Amino acid sequence: MYNYKELNAEKIEYIPVGSVEELAEGGRLFIEIDAQPIVIMRIAGQYYAIADVCSHDDGPVGEGAIEGFEIICPRHGARFDIRTGKVLALPAFVDIPAYPIKIVEGQIEIGLPPAE
């Protein structure tokens, strides 16, 4: 899996996905881009986006409990850092994608590599 936050800024294309008003503190916004499920979260006033797919069994991770900056997969308990997608606990051992987020004029934009 890939941490898209590490891409060079010139290689990222931002697309709007919703309004900041749609995402309250502690809330989650579920979207799909090119058949990839993504969850955007607002934690401690910051916005984070990760793939909504556990690398252990491809189940959804976005509905899991959040402890600090960790999300816990509701199926088997794997843990991931919502800031980076890094796996933190078994049974998963592969990171999940993390995406950069920016806010432009009240709109949440997610960064993706440009389409080829």
C-alpha angles and dihedrals in degrees: 000000000000137000101218090189087077094061119111108264091242089059095056126091115197121211127185115246105171149323124288085235088067093061118060123191108290090015131129132217117201117207138162125218120183090344091307113124112220132182121207116200135189111214125169090348094305129108123230133178130197135164111273091228127098110225090218098067107349091254122142115277100178096087092055126116117270122222112181104310095338126100117202118214107239093216106055107354102255111158129218134184106244090208096057109009089240114156111241104176141024148282083058117061101171123079120240125227118277122196132205117245130200133178117227120180093333094314125117111228125191123208120229134168109266117265113260 
